[in-house]
Amino acid sequence: MKHDWVFDVLADLRTYAARNGLTALEGKLLETIEVTRRETGCDAASFRGDASAEGDGGSVGAFHRGVAAGEHA
């Protein structure tokens, strides 16, 4: 599906928010994932919304940006 990368990015952001106690952001990202599902026609079975399914949520795909000094992993 051509929108898969969008779901990967949103899932990574959601995982980051959850791991760093950003509960309001995590909630908004879950809402955003639902809106994206509806607008792209993606059904719930084809996307879980959980980046941990791809490993540790640290990177998905070929690109990874390391954590800079002062950032939380």
C-alpha atoms as a printed R data frame, in Angstrom:
   type eleno elety resid chain resno       x      y      z
1  ATOM     1    CA   MET     A     1   0.000  0.000  0.000
2  ATOM     2    CA   LYS     A     2   1.372  3.414 -0.903
3  ATOM     3    CA   HIS     A     3   0.554  4.896  2.524
4  ATOM     4    CA   ASP     A     4   2.449  2.309  4.590
5  ATOM     5    CA   TRP     A     5   5.319  4.696  5.304
6  ATOM     6    CA   VAL     A     6   2.916  7.187  6.911
7  ATOM     7    CA   PHE     A     7   1.711  4.520  9.330
8  ATOM     8    CA   ASP     A     8   5.306  3.543 10.112
9  ATOM     9    CA   VAL     A     9   6.203  7.144 10.979
10 ATOM    10    CA   LEU     A    10   3.091  7.642 13.116
11 ATOM    11    CA   ALA     A    11   3.711  4.354 14.933
12 ATOM    12    CA   ASP     A    12   7.331  5.315 15.645
13 ATOM    13    CA   LEU     A    13   6.224  8.686 17.016
14 ATOM    14    CA   ARG     A    14   3.569  7.012 19.156
15 ATOM    15    CA   THR     A    15   6.113  4.565 20.571
16 ATOM    16    CA   TYR     A    16   8.489  7.432 21.362
17 ATOM    17    CA   ALA     A    17   5.714  9.331 23.138
18 ATOM    18    CA   ALA     A    18   4.702  6.273 25.176
19 ATOM    19    CA   ARG     A    19   8.286  5.506 26.222
20 ATOM    20    CA   ASN     A    20   8.892  9.079 27.315
21 ATOM    21    CA   GLY     A    21   5.680  9.643 29.260
22 ATOM    22    CA   LEU     A    22   4.170 12.035 26.705
23 ATOM    23    CA   THR     A    23   0.644 10.768 27.269
24 ATOM    24    CA   ALA     A    24  -1.234 13.645 25.624
25 ATOM    25    CA   LEU     A    25   0.936 13.339 22.515
26 ATOM    26    CA   GLU     A    26   0.471  9.573 22.453
27 ATOM    27    CA   GLY     A    27  -3.302 10.049 22.577
28 ATOM    28    CA   LYS     A    28  -3.247 12.557 19.723
29 ATOM    29    CA   LEU     A    29  -1.092 10.203 17.657
30 ATOM    30    CA   LEU     A    30  -3.596  7.386 18.211
31 ATOM    31    CA   GLU     A    31  -6.327  9.737 16.984
32 ATOM    32    CA   THR     A    32  -4.156 10.654 13.995
33 ATOM    33    CA   ILE     A    33  -3.598  6.987 13.172
34 ATOM    34    CA   GLU     A    34  -7.376  6.425 13.203
35 ATOM    35    CA   VAL     A    35  -7.983  9.426 10.926
36 ATOM    36    CA   THR     A    36  -5.258  8.175  8.583
37 ATOM    37    CA   ARG     A    37  -6.885  4.721  8.493
38 ATOM    38    CA   ARG     A    38 -10.231  6.231  7.526
39 ATOM    39    CA   GLU     A    39  -8.867  8.628  4.926
40 ATOM    40    CA   THR     A    40  -6.613  6.069  3.245
41 ATOM    41    CA   GLY     A    41  -9.118  3.232  3.419
42 ATOM    42    CA   CYS     A    42  -6.697  1.097  5.421
43 ATOM    43    CA   ASP     A    43  -8.518 -1.422  7.597
44 ATOM    44    CA   ALA     A    44  -7.530 -2.113 11.198
45 ATOM    45    CA   ALA     A    45  -6.300 -5.623 10.355
46 ATOM    46    CA   SER     A    46  -3.566 -4.335  8.061
47 ATOM    47    CA   PHE     A    47  -2.053 -1.903 10.580
48 ATOM    48    CA   ARG     A    48  -1.740 -2.339 14.335
49 ATOM    49    CA   GLY     A    49  -0.425  1.126 15.134
50 ATOM    50    CA   ASP     A    50   2.324 -0.348 17.270
51 ATOM    51    CA   ALA     A    51   5.879  0.229 16.127
52 ATOM    52    CA   SER     A    52   7.102 -2.410 18.575
53 ATOM    53    CA   ALA     A    53   5.814 -5.008 16.122
54 ATOM    54    CA   GLU     A    54   8.737 -3.988 13.921
55 ATOM    55    CA   GLY     A    55  11.321 -4.461 16.675
56 ATOM    56    CA   ASP     A    56  12.107 -1.908 19.321
57 ATOM    57    CA   GLY     A    57  10.500  1.030 17.546
58 ATOM    58    CA   GLY     A    58  13.912  2.663 17.233
59 ATOM    59    CA   SER     A    59  14.025  2.536 13.472
60 ATOM    60    CA   VAL     A    60  11.801  1.344 10.679
61 ATOM    61    CA   GLY     A    61  13.006  0.967  7.143
62 ATOM    62    CA   ALA     A    62  16.392  2.011  5.841
63 ATOM    63    CA   PHE     A    63  16.718  5.347  7.637
64 ATOM    64    CA   HIS     A    64  17.618  5.952 11.261
65 ATOM    65    CA   ARG     A    65  18.567  9.139 13.027
66 ATOM    66    CA   GLY     A    66  20.603  8.649 16.168
67 ATOM    67    CA   VAL     A    67  19.675 10.368 19.394
68 ATOM    68    CA   ALA     A    68  21.484 13.663 19.891
69 ATOM    69    CA   ALA     A    69  22.853 14.843 23.210
70 ATOM    70    CA   GLY     A    70  20.056 16.002 25.468
71 ATOM    71    CA   GLU     A    71  17.365 14.000 23.666
72 ATOM    72    CA   HIS     A    72  15.467 11.121 25.212
73 ATOM    73    CA   ALA     A    73  15.480  7.746 23.500
